């Protein structure tokens, strides 16, 4: 879908660089998918605490440093390998 938007050029360029996107359109797609993913996670966590205390949840997050604007979750295992197409 084509859409005309007024977007802060500097912000879009920072997002493009941060995501490694080759185009502005790709950067916007990545950003939208990330916001959707985070919202789904918040909704899931609001439904169930999965047996974890507040301290457990707090220690499950790691500050990635000054380059990141948010926290990222620690993972205990490698990401699954998807089959090649």
N, C-alpha and C positions, 0 to 999 in steps of 0.2 A: 504494500500500500504506500503510495506517495503521500507525503504530508509536509506542509510548510510550517516550520517552527522557528522561534527566536531562541537560540541557545547561546550561552556565554562561550565565546570562542576559546578563551583561555582554559575554562573548565573542561570543555570537550577535549582539548588537546591534552590536558593532564590525564583525563580518563583514558584517552587513546594510548598514551605512553604507559600508564600504569597497567593496562590490560594487555598490552602488546598487540592491540588491534591494528590492522593495516589500513583500515578506512574509518571514517567517522561513523558510517552506518554500522559497521561491525562493533565499534566502541559502544554505540547506543544499544545495540542488541545485547551485548555482554552485560552492560550496566542494568538494563531492564530485567534480564534473567537473574542477575544477582539479587536485586531487590525482591523479586518474586520468591527466590529461594529462601532469603532471610525471613520474609513474611510467613512462608510455610513453616519454617523452623519455629518461629515465635508462636504460631498457632498450635503446633504440635506440643511444644513445651508448656503452653498454658493449660493443656488438657491433662497432662500427667507429669509427675515429677520423676518417674522412673526409679523410685526408691532412693533418690539422692537428696542429701541435705543441702542447705544453702551453701555451706562450706565446700561440699563436694562439687557443686556447680561452679563456684568461684574458682576452685583450683583446676577445673577442667578447661579454663581459658588462659591463654598466654598472650602477653603483650608482644607483638612482632617488632616493636621498635618505632622510631620516629617516622619511618617512611609510610606506615600504614595509618589510616584514619580510625580504624576499628580493631577490635580484637578478633583473633581467629582461634578456632577450637583446636586443641591438641588431638592427635589421633594415635591410637595404640597399635595400629597395623597399617600395612601398605594398602594403597587403593587397589580395588579389584582390577584385574586386567580384562578389558572388554575384548570379545572376539573380533578379529579383523573381518572386514566385509569383503 
